[in-house]
């Protein structure tokens, strides 16, 4: 069921209804034009290359419209598919928007995929034109297949996107119910599953996510470090930015030192990331505090606890002043809000950021929901929750157990049309009464905050019949420096009786040093990991306890949003 909200950040759209758009929600191009009208000189897309290069909204609109005219001149019309793959660049977003301004459907593709995988996605989507970065440009000019044109996102290599233009033309525009994007949730060589999102899906989710409330200002500076093809970054960074008149700064490398440098230079105010990123940054802060000695660290920890208590109980944030020197050193002084998504975040990490004075929240969603369906309100956050359900989201728990845990199912304007050319898979993903089955397990409290316990397919059933959710246990390891990766899974102890127990697969942190600042031996590392498991086990229920440790020599394969691929361990 929904939640009543009094703040509606999208109410300003009424001033443009009937003039700039006529539907319930504007399309993405209509939204961008509205923002350009409101903030024409505000910086829109920025990159350090190495010096700062920015396009304001007016300049961005001119380049986007030129790309749209060129696409139209090449025969792209309403509903045609055009693909884009590449690293995070302003050119990527110009290509994305140019496709939509031409009435086309954008197919964003993970640039880290192998060429054969990218080929399959292009073929599956029947894309006619490809915008591509320099790494794959030569391959596609020589192996274009059915592609009609190959356009470079990098200046100096082939036909450059900013050099494109076409004659003035009456381009048939999309309407809000039209397909806007096909997002592939997998790059495997099996049957690709393409999520179909309409303009209404994307734009409604963009505005409704701000109604939790999450206050986004036109003066904000977002940081795009995660791959922008992914639904989380695409919506929560790129689309949110252009809906409010904010600025997006593109990061080049997922390297902590480079990220912190960018945050400081760009004076970033909105940092969206995955748990792995926030864990690494926090671990660095904690190491710095511990280096001051046990007495000082103990005092600072006490002050952090006081700061967190004041913020939580009285709604006042003293942490920014109390720990300004810490945030300055960590390049986080300018940050207004951090948002974690893309995977579960340990409540202890959530708590420490808030104690330090940063408004830190987390959200939840999936590609099939555009993706945001819950987000923690900045002023009413709950550390163990993935947030309160967004306005106009109808959420239920399917077949709850004795703890109230069941599969999360949802309806709402942000829920996908279905999977591209996959009617049977689409039908299987919805309940008979039209709710999307998320595949995630969780429960809701009386205030409609959602708590996740894990993925349905990852659940372990013990011999006593208890359900164990691996993600809950994995969260307990997030602040141990010795652990680089952790995966919890069941294993069969007795083949005849099919007795299932719980094991931990751990890849140790190769950069970890002991108290003597030395790399520990294999034997010492095993002893330390055994001790960590013993410590964690003491916090777990008897049926959740880990009974076996497997130490991995190599890291487990991860997705581009830094989640372990569980099928590949």
C-alpha positions, 0 to 999 in steps of 0.5 A: 500500500502507498504512503501519504506524502505532502512534499511533491517535488514534481508540482512545478511541472504544472506550470509547463503542462499544456505548453511543454508537454501534454501527458501525465508525465513529460517524456525524457526530451520534454523534461530536458527542455523544461530544465533548460528553460529553467536553468539555461546557464547552469553547468550540465555535463562536466569532466576533468580531461585533465582540466575541467570541461563543462557544457551548460544546459543550453550548450548541451541541448544544441549538441543533443538536437544536432545528434537527433537531426543527424540520426533522422537524416540517417533514417532513424525514426520513432521506435528505431533502436540505437545502441551506445556503449562506452565509458562514462563521458559527456558524449555518452549522455549526449548520444543517449539523449540524442537518440531519444530526441530523434524518437528512437529507443536507446540500448545502453550496453556495458562497455566491459562486455566482450565483443561477442557479447556486445554483438549478441545484444546489438543483434537481439535489439536490432540496433541500426546504429552504434555509438562506441568509445575508442576501445571498440571503435576499430573492431566495429568498423571492421565487423559492423554486421548489420549496423549501418553506422559506427560513431565514436564517442572519443574525439580524434577517432573516426566520426566524432559525435560532436561533429554530427548534424543534419538539416532541420526536419519535422521529427516525430516525437515519442509520447510518454507511453512509448518505449524509451530504453532496452536495458539488458540485465545480463551479458552472457552468451545465453538468451539476453533478457532486455528490460523495456522501460518507457518514458513514463517509467523513467521520468515518473521514477525520477521525480517520485524518488525525490518525494520520499522526501529526498531533496535534490537541488539545482545547485547540486553536483552529482558524481558519476563513477559507476557505469552509466549504462546500469539502471542505478547510475542512469536514473539516480545520477544522470536522469535525476541531474537533468530533471533538477538542473543539477550538474553531473561530473564524470569520474574516469576510474573506480580507484579510491584515490582518483575518486577522492581527488575528483570529489574535492576538485569538483566540490561534489555534493551528491555521491551515489555508489555501491557498498564496496565503494563506501566500505573502502572510503570508510575503512580509510577514514577509520584507519586514519583515526586509529593511527592517532592512538587508542586513547584519541580513537576511543574519544573520537568514537565516543564523540561519533556515538554522541553525534549520531544520537543527537542527529537521530533523536533531535534531527540536528546534525552536529557531525559536520562541525565536530568532524570537519577535519576528518571529512576534509582529509577524506575529501568528503567535506562538500558532500551533502548526501551519500546514497548507497544502492546496488546491493546490501549495506551493513547497518554499521557502515550506514551508522558511521557515516551519519555519525560523521555528519554526512546525510547517508541513506540507501535505496532499493530497486531493480532494473525492472522498476526503473529502478528506485522503489524505496529510499530512506528519507534523510530526516527519518532514516532507519539504519537497518532498512533499505528505505520507505516506499516511494510515492505511487508504489504499491508494494506487498509481501507475497506468502510471508512466513512467521517472521513476516518475510516473503517475496517483495512484489510491486506495482507502479508507474515505474514498473517495466513493460516487460522483457523484449521479445520474451512474452513467456518470461514476462508473464512468469515475472508478474502475478495474475493480478499484475504485480511484479515479482522482484525475487527479493525476500523481505518484510515491511514495518507499520510505517512502510519501510522495507527490510530485505533479507536476501534473494529467494534463489540464494536462500539456504534451508537448514536441516531444522527447517530454518531459512538462512539469508546469506546476505544478512550474514555477509553484512557482518563482514563489511568492516573487517579490513582483512576481508576483500570479498565474502560469499556465504552459501550452503554446502551438503554435509551428508549426501545421504541425509542431505544435511546442509550447513553454511560455509564462507568463501573469503578472498583475503585483502591483498593490501592488508597489513598486520600490526607490524605493518607486514603482510601476514603469512598464509597461516597467520591470515587463516588464523585471523579469518578463523577468529573473525568468523568466531566473532561473527558467529557469536552475533548470529542465531545458532542456525545461521552459524558458519561451520566451514571456511574456504580461503580463495587464492583469486578474487571472485568474478564481479558485476560492473556494480561490484556484486559477486556473481554467485553462479561463478564461484 
